Amino acid sequence: MNNKIKTKVIHSQTKSAWNVVGENIGSKYKIARIPYVDTQDEGISSRNRIEAFEHANFISFCFNNSDKILSQIK
């Protein structure tokens, strides 16, 4: 696994989704897209958006800390 990939979470400009993207120039840009359902009910939409954001942050954390994670496995 390439442990030099650093990522961040941003909101998609065109979709109801959070994107995990690479920060380094010249590397793969979009790592993952985490969509959420946007409904008429504001409470459900907010909960879906927050849950998707938490999942995106977890994915980003795993990439940003892959060296520490891999050292625990070995």
PyMOL commands that set and color helices and strands:
alter all, ss='L'
color gray80, all
select helices_A, chain A and resi 42-64+66-73
alter helices_A, ss='H'
color red, helices_A
select strands_A, chain A and resi 7-11+17-22+30-35
alter strands_A, ss='S'
color yellow, strands_A
deselect
rebuild
show_as cartoon
